[in-house]
Each structure stands twice: as C-alpha cells, then as structure tokens.
Amino acid sequence: MTALIRALDAGNAGGSVRFSADVRGRSWGYTAEGTVNLGTEDLRGTVKMPNETWDLVVLDGRVLAHGAGEEDWIRLDPADTDESVSLLAQMLGGLSEVDPRRVVARIAEAGKLGDHSRKPRPAGEEQYSVDLDLSRLSGQVLGAPAADTRPTAYPIDKAELDAWIDQSDRLTYYNARIRNAAGLLEVSCAYSGWGDAVRIKAT
C-alpha cells in the first residue's frame, strides 16, 4: 500500500493528465476521454454513448454539457426534477471520479490488498489488487455512490480494483468492478501525458 500512497503524492504534484475511460454496466456503457487539471480538479472531456455524444466540463463543481448539434452549453443538476436530466447529470458528473488523485484517495481511505488478478500491463509497472471496505468509504467510489438512499438506487455490495503504478509513482491504469443488485459495473481507465497545467473552461 505504500506505493499507492506515494501515487497520491505524485498526483498532487500538479499539472494535468489525459485519461481514456471505458464504463460498462449490465445493459449500457460509454467511453470517455479528456483531461483532468490536477491543480484545480476541473475536467474536460468527450463522452460517447451508443446513440449520442456529449462534450463535458466539470468546472468548480458544476457539470456543464454540450450535446452534438446543440449551440449552447447547459448546466446539469443531479437534483433536477426532470428524472432524465438528473440521471444524465449523475452519470456525466460521476466521470470526475476518474481523477487519478480521487482513485488513489479511495484506496487510501478504504482499501486493503486483495489477491485477485487482472490483465497484464507493460514491464516496469507494479500491479496492486485492492478490495474496498465499503463501511470505511464515504461519498462516491469511481462514480457510483457508496451509500445512496434514493429509492431507485442500488447500494453497492462489493467493490474491488486493480491498479498499476509506474516507476515515477504515478497511476497509469486501473480496472474496477463494482457489484450491486443491478449487476456488475466495470470501469477501466488509462492515464498518459502527465504535463503542464491547462485552463479548462466551457466555450
């Protein structure tokens, strides 16, 4: 776990990082790619679903989205009375959980080394298998609420992940499996291009 904690410090060093994520549920899924600003926690990316594509900005905690063919950016609120808007806001807003600092923070908060093994990664990277103790986890885990009391939500039964750390103590890839009564949610994310800070804004 020591190397994983060092990865949190490496992520907090600042700058930005590119991400490429794949999220799969039992009957749905989407891919996303973009940039996380490690200095401000802002995020900008593109989310591709089977029938639509969204440009997304998470800026100062606000979720802003721009659909294909639309002229204006719209603000999405998870508390919106329109259920379709609320669900879209939760799904797109949850993408901010791919911030590598948040992933490592979840591990530090509630992780313990496990013995499950996943796909191989390049030489020089160290793999860590981690089980998440949900009783110690607050807030969200990789975009899925750990203790959600909404009637339509399914609390998480089990969450585990495999993380790969490079020789500079940076998170390069993770694969997470989150199980609840609705089935299995699998999230994979690769990181690259750790570099200078960028200013993220909706335009």
N, C-alpha and C positions, 0 to 999 in steps of 0.2 A: 504493500500500500504506500510505502514511502515514495516510490517513483511517481505514483499517481498524484500524491500531494504536491510533489515538485512540479508536476504538469500544471497545477492550478497557479503556481507562482509564475511559470513560464507564460501562461495565458494572460496573466495580469501585467505582463511587461509592456503592453500597449500595442499600437499598430492595428492592423486589420488582418483578416484571414478569409479566404474563399472557402465556400462549402458546397457540397453536392450531396443531396439527401434523397432517400427513397423511403416512402412511408406506405405500408401495406396493411389493410385491415382484412376482415374475412371476405367482404364483397366490395371493397373500394380501395382506392390508392391514389397516390400522386407523387410526382417528383418535384424537386425544388433545387435551385442553385442560386448563389448570390454571394454577398459579402457581409461580414459582421465587423463593425468597428469596435475593437476591443477597448478603446478609450472612452466610449460613450454608451455602449450597449445598443446602439442603433443597428438596424439591419435593413438591407435592401436585397430583393431577390425576385425571381420569377417562379411561380408555381404552375405546373402543368397537370391538369386533370384530363380524364378521357374526353370530355366534351367542351372544355373551356380552359383558358389560360389567364392568369392574374399576375400583374406586376404588384409587388408588395413592398411597403415600407413600414417598419416599426420604428417610430421616432418619438423619443421622450415618453415612451409608454403607450403611445397612440398607435392604432393599427389603421393604416391607410392603404387602400387598394385601388387598382385601375384595371378594369376589365378590357379585353380585346374589343376594339370598336367603340369604346367609350371615350368621351372627350375629357371628362373631369375625374379627379381623384375623389373617392368617397371615404368617409371615416366609418369604420365598422366597430360596433359596440357589442360586446358579449351579452349585455343586459338589454339589448333591443327587444321590444315586444314582438317584432316580426321574427318568428322562430327560424326562418331560413337565413335571415341576416345574422341572428345570434349564433347559429351553428357555423356559418361561414367565418364569423369573427373569431370564434373559439378555435377553429381549425387553422386558420391563417395566423392568428396571434400565437398559437402554440408553437409555430415554427421558430420563434425566438429562443426556444429551449435547445436548439442545436448550437447555440453559442458554446464553444468548447469550454469556457470557464464554468458555465452552468452545468454541463455534463459532468465535469470533474468535481464540482461542488456537490452534486447529488451523491457521487461516490464517497466523497469525504464525509458527508452528512449521515449516510445510511448504508454504506457499502461494507461488504465483507467478502473476502476472497472465496470463490467457488471452484468447482472442478469441471465445469462444462467447457467444451472446446468448440471453436467455430473455424471459419475458413482461414487458410494461411495468409500471411502478409509478407512484404519484402524483408530480406535479411537485414539485420541491424535494428529492427524494431522489436520491442518486447510486448508480449501479449499478456493481458490480465483478465481473468474471468471473475466477474463480480455478481453477487446476489445482493439485492437491495432489501433492507429491513424496512417494510412499509410503516411500522409503528414509530420509526425514527425519522420518517420523511415528511417534511412539510411542503405545502404548495404543490407544484406540479413536478412530474417526473417525465422529462422528454416530451412535453406537450400534453400529457394525459394526467388529469387531476388525481392525486393520490387519495384524497378523501373528499369526494364530491357528493353532496347531499341532494342534488336535483333529482326529482322523481324519475326522469328519463335516463339518468346516468347509471353506469355500472361501476361500482368501486373496483379497484384493481386487486386481483387475488395474488399475483406474483409478478415480479419484475426482475429481470436479470440481463446482464450485458457483458460483452467482451470488448475491451479497449486495447488499442495499440499505441504505444508511446515511442517516439523516435529518440535518437541519441542526444537531442537537444531538450529532452523532457517535454516535448510538445505532443499533444493528442493528434494523431494522424487519421484515425478511423475508429468508429465503434459500430457495433451491431447490438441492438437491444430488442428483447422480447418481453412484451407486456401482456399479461393474460388477465381476462375478467370473464364475466358470464356471457359477454357478447362474442367471445372468441379470442383470437391472438392478434395483437398489433405488433408489427415488426418495423423497426426504424433503423436504417443504416445511414451513416453519414461519413464522408471523406473530407479531409481538410488539406488545403495546399496554399501556397503563395503567401505565407506569413510575411508581412511587409509594413510599409508606411501607413499611417492613419489616413483615412479618407473621410470626407464630409458627406454624410448621407442626408438627402432631402427629397421631398416629393416635388416633381417638376411636371 
